[in-house]
């Protein structure tokens, strides 16, 4: 990081309500959307040091950062109150955003029009980038489930959609068909088998959204990016809190559960070219379902619990559709390393959809058994 950039960032830091002197600023994390820095501030003549996370919000992705920050503030405030009622430390159980020096805002807009926010760093915490064992996956599930339970009484409809129709699979299907019709990159003729696979699942893409519209499953506050590294763990591997709340908005608990299974219960990388290596690991499915039902099960209704296995299939299909649509559009959304990257990604997702279909009865049996374990109707 150049000295000039460091000075510019330091000027932003001092527009937040902090005490002390900036000792160091370094790039932080592996996120692909917002730019993040860790800021070390010393006070009391160097006797006290405190860390913060400073982020520059990507306004190309999040077009209304002010409303986005309001979403995060309202959700974290709700969780903080729940933690206080439980007698737990809200400073470690959810994100804590700093106000600016005027105390009127939780973000800073710099002289170049960029939006910045600052969080207190949660000491003695870390995040996993991949599932190393079932217990790790189960602990992450407990935290995502707890997040859902803590917000079960929050009026989800009052939140702003930071990315409209993000997990509306029916809407994603229409986007896919539009990409096929336009065929901007001239690739449709070479992927007719993949296009036919998606079309064969068309009617299912509207299932979850239709249940929400009918009032059969509730509209909930959902995280919408339930990757493993969005849970902070302590030194014992136990979950502390859920982070990366930019995509918190109204949706279904099934979006979060299903996407977690898509990401974490696969035996292969998202772009694995050898499809024989791509399988759904039922042990990992059970571990995540166990942790999620332990903490969120009582907050869910019976239909939500029954749809948990289906949601794994549907969120995987949605992701595959998005990869294939981007391939047809000329790779304009997802970052790629080579010209066939999005096609490989789509094929792994479609193989996982087939795995989900073949193992659906087994997943149903697992969820039924776990519901019995936690005395939940199924």
N, C-alpha and C positions, 0 to 999 in steps of 0.2 A: 504494500500500500504506500503510495507516494506521500511525501511530507505535506504537500498542498492539500491532498484529499483528507489526510488526518486532521489538519487544521480546520477544514470545512466541517468535518463531522464533529469535531470538538466544539465548534460554535453552535451546532445543533444541540449537542448534549447540554450545554449551559442554558438552553432555553427551557429545559425541564427543571422541575423542583428537586434539585439535589444539593447536598452540602459536601464541600470538599474540593479537591483538585484532581483533575483527570491524570492518571498515572500511565495508562496504556489503553490503546484501542486496536483491536485485532479482528479480522474477519472470522465469522463463527458459523458452524453448522454446514449442512449439506443440502439445504433447501434450494429449489430451482425457481421460485417465484419472487419472494422478497429478498432483499439484501440484508444480511444480519451481521452485527458486530457485537463483540463482548467488550464492555467498557469497565475498566478498573478505576475506582475513585477512592482516594485516600483522604482522611480527615483527622482532626485532633493531632496535627503535626506528624501524620504518618502512622499513628498508633492504631487507627481503625481503617480497614479496607473493605469496600463493598463492591460487588459485581452487579452489572446491569446488562440486559440485552437490548440493543438499539436496532430497530428495523426500519428500513425504507420501504414503504408500501408500494407494490407494483400497481400503478394506476392503469396500466394497459389491460390487466386482468380484472382488477377491482376498480370499476369506474367511479364509484361513489364512496371514497374512503371515509368520509365523515359519518355516513350512515353505517358503514361497516364497523367503525369503532364504537358506535352506539350499541350495535348488536352485542359486541364483545363485552362492553361495560355492563349492560343489563344482565347478560347471562352469568358473568363472573360474580356480579354483586349478589345474584340469587343463590349461587353456589356457596359464596362466602357466608351468607346468612344460614344456610343449611349446616355448614360445618360448625359454625358457632353454636347452633342448637344441639349438635352432637358432641360438643365439648372438644372439638378438634381444631388444629391450627390452620386457619384460613390462608396463612402465608405460604404453607407448603401444599395445601390442598387445591389451589387454583391459581391462575395467573393474577399478578398484581400490577396494574398499569399506573405509571406515574402521571401526575398532572403537570401542565406547563407552569411557569413561574407566576402567571396571572391567576392560576387555580381555576380557570374557566374552561379548560380544554384538556383532553387526554391525548392529544396529538399536537405536533408542531408542523407548520407549513413553512418551508425555508424560502429564501429569496429567489430560488429557481422554480418554485411551484411544486417541489417534492414534499410528500407527506411522510412524517416520521412518528414513531411511537417508541416507548421505552418501558421495559418490564424489569422488575426486580429478579435477579438471578436466583434460582432455587439451589442452594448449596447441597453438596453430597447427593447429587442426582445424576442419572444418565439415561440414555435411551438405546434400545436395541434396533439395529437396522434390518435384522432378519431373525426368524424363529430358530432358536438353537435347541429347544426341547419343548415338550408339551406344557410343562409348568410355566415357562415364560409366556407362552400364548394364553394360558389360562389366567395368569395374573393381569395381562393386558386386557383380556375380556372382562375381568372383574371391574377394571377402571372404566372401560367404555360403558359397561352396564350400570355402574354407579353414576356416571355422568347422566345417563338416561333417566335413572330413578330420581336423581336430585332435581331434574328439570321437568319431572312428570306433571307438576302443577303450574308450570310456567305457560302463559298464553302464547303458544307458538305462532299463531296467526299474526301477532304484532311485530314479528321480526321481519327485517328487510331481506329479500332474496339477493344475496351478493352475486350469485351467478344464476339467473333465471332458468328454470327447468333443468337444473343440474343433474338430478337423478330421476327425472320424469322419463321413464324408459320408452313410453309411447311417443313422446316428443322426440326422443333420440332416434326412434325408428323412422319418423318422418324426415329427420335430418339425413339419415342414411339413404333413404329413397331419393331424396333430392340430389345427393352426391352421385348416386348411380345414374340418375337422369342427365346430370350435367356432364359427367365423365371428363372432368377438366384435364386430367393427366393422360387420357386415352388408355386407361388400364382395365376398364370394365370387362372387356372381352376375355382377358386372361384370368379373371377371378370369378367366373360364372358359378363354380361349385360353392365358393364362399358366399356369394350373393344369394344363391338358392338356400343355403343353410339358414341365413338370417330370415329370409322370407318364410321359411317353414315354421318359424317361431313367432310370426307376426302377432297372432291373436293373444299370445301370452304377455307381450310387452306392455299391455294396458292393465294387467291384473291388479297390481298394487295400487296404482293411481285410482282405478275404479272403486276399489274397496274404501279408499279415503273419501272419494266423492260421495259414496253411498253412506258414509258415516259408520261403516262396519269396523274400520280400524281408525284410531284417532290421528289427527295431525299432531306431530310432536316436534320438539326441538331436536334437531339431528346434527351430528358433527360433520358428516359427509366426506370425511377424508381419514378413515379409521385405519391408517397404516400403523404398524407396530411402533415406529419411531415417533409417533405422536402421543405416546404415553411415557411420562417420566417415572423412573423406578428408583428405589433407594438401594443402599449397598447390599440389602438382603434379597433384592429382586422383587420386592413388593411394590405395587403401584402407588405413586404419590398423587399425580394429577394428569389430566388430559390437556394437551397444548395444541397450538396451531389452530386457532378458532376462527380463521377468516371465512371458512365456508359454513359456519354455524347458521342455520336458517330453518324454516319450516320444512317438514318432510315426514318420513316414516322411520321408526326404529329398525325396520327391515332393511333399509338402505345401509345403515351402519353395520348391522350384523352380516348381511350378505357380502358387502364389499370386504369386510375383514376376512371372511372365509376365502374369497377369491384371491386375496393377496397372500394370506398366511398359510393356507392349508394345501397349497400346490407343492408338488415335489420338484418343480423345475422353475427356472428363471422365466420371467415374463416374455422373453424373446428367444426361448430355447428352440433351435431349428429341428432337433430330433424329437418329434412328437411322441415317440414311444416312451420318453422320459417324463412326460407330463401326465400326472395322475392326481386325483383327490385323495389326500391322506386322511382316512377316517379317524385315526387316533387324534390328529390335530383338530379335526372338526369337532370331535367330542370334547376335547379340552377347552376349546373356545366356547362351545355351547354351554358347557358346565359353568364356566366362570361368568358368562353373560346372564344365564338364568339365575345364578346364585344372587346376583345384585340387582338385576332388572326384571326378573321373572314376575314378581308380584305387581310391578307397575304396568305390565303388558296384559292385553286381554287374550282370550283363548285363541281367537283367530290369528293374532300376531304370532303366538307361539307355534301354531300349526304351520304357518307360512315360513318359518325360519329356514327349513331346508330348501324350499322353493326360492327364497330370496337369494341364496347362494348361487343358484343357477341363473336367476334373472340379472343380478348385478354383474355376473361374468359375461353374459350375453351382451349387456349394455356396453361394457368396456370393449368387447370384441367389435361391436358395431362401430364404436367411435374410432378405433384403430383402422378398420377397413374403410370407413368414410373418409378419414384423413388421407389414407393411401390413394383413394380415388380422386381426392381434391388436390393431390400433388404435395402432400406432407407439409401443410401450412400451420398445423397446430402443435403436434407433439414433436419434441426434439428427436432427430434421428441420427444414426451413425453411418447408415448406408441406405441405398435406394429401396431395399426390400424390408427395411426394419419394421415399418408399421404392418406390413403383410405378415411377417413372422409373428408379431405380437397378436394380431387378429387370430391367426391359426392356433396359437397356444390357448387363447381364450375359448375358441370354439371346441378345442379338444377337451378343455375342462368342463364346458357345458355338457358334452357327451358323457363325461365321467359323472357329473352331477345326475344326469338322467339315469344312468346305469345303477347308481348307488342311492337313488332317492329313497327307496324303501328302507335301506339301512340307516340313512340319515333320519328318516321319520321315526324309526324304532329307537334311535339314540335319544332324540328330543323327547319322545314319549317316556322313556325310562328316566331321563333327567327331571322331567316335570313331576314324575312320581316321587323322585328323591326329594324334591323341594316342595312337595304337596301343592302342586299347581295343576289346574284342570288342563287337559289336552284333548 
